[in-house]
Amino acid sequence: MAWQRRAASIGAFRELSGYDHPTDPIGSEPVTGAPDLRAAWREARAALGPAGGPDVRGMPDGMLAHLRDTYPIETAWASRWTGGELRRARAGAWDARLAALRVTAEASAAGRHARRDEAERHQYLAASYHALYQAYQEREGALAAAMADRAAWELATRAQRQLAIAADAELRRRHPDQHHLPLRSAEPGTRDQHYEPAPSAPDDISRAGELTGQLTAQRREFARQYAERTRQLLPASTSVHAGASPAFPAWTGEARDAILQPPKPQIEPSPRILERVARHDLDLEAAD
C-alpha cells in the first residue's frame, strides 16, 4: 500500500542515520555525512510531505530568513478591515428605517385627528430619518466594497503569507536556542474588538461623506497595487516553466493524509438483504 511505502522510506532513514527523535520524524537535512544519507533523507521528506502547507524543510537558513521577512511586505498593502464599521452601518440603517416608519405612522395618525402641529413635526422627523437611512446605505456600500478588497488581498497573498509563516516556524525549530522576534503584521489599522451601538441621530454621521471619500481613495490605491502585483512576471530564465510565469503564483498543494491509515470499517449487510441473496441463489439453482 502507498502508506506502507512512505512509512518504509521514513523508517529506512531513521535506521540508517540513527535519528530517534520521538516527535520529529526526520529532522533537518544532514549537512555532513555520506551522500546516501542525504539521499535517504530526501526520499523520506518526499514520503512525509507537507502537512497542509508549503514544504520549507530543505531550504537553507538564508532563504528561510528572506521568506520570513516578506511577511510585513505582504501585509503592508492590505485593505483596511472595516467589518466592525460595516456592522454598525447596517445596524444604523435598520434603526433609521424603523424610526422613519414609526414617525410616518405617527404623522398620519396626528393628521387624522387634526393635530396639525404634531403632524408637521412628525413629518419633519420622518424626512430626517429617511435622509439618515440613505446616508447609512451609502456608507454601507462603501464599507462593503472595502471588505471585498480585503477578501481579494487575503486571496492574493495567502500563499506568500503561508510561506513566510512556515519559514518562521522552520527557523524556530532548527534553532530553538536563538531569539526570533515574532512575525508582526503591517496591516493598516486593527480589527475592532468591541461592538459599539449604531448612532441614531443625523448629526452622528456628519462625516459620512468624508469617510466615503477616504474609502474611495483607498480602493483606488488598492486596485493599483493589486493590478501591479498580478502583472508581475518572472522571465523564463528564472522560471521552471517555459516562458514567463507569475511572480506570485497561487499555492495549489493539497493537504496530505496521515501515513498510517486506519482500516476501513466493514459494513455488514442487513438480514433481509442476505435472505434475498440466498433466495436468488436458490432460484438460479432451481433454474439450472
Beta strands, then each sheet from edge to edge (+ up, - down):
strand 1: 233-234
strand 2: 245-246
sheet 1: 1+ 2-
end
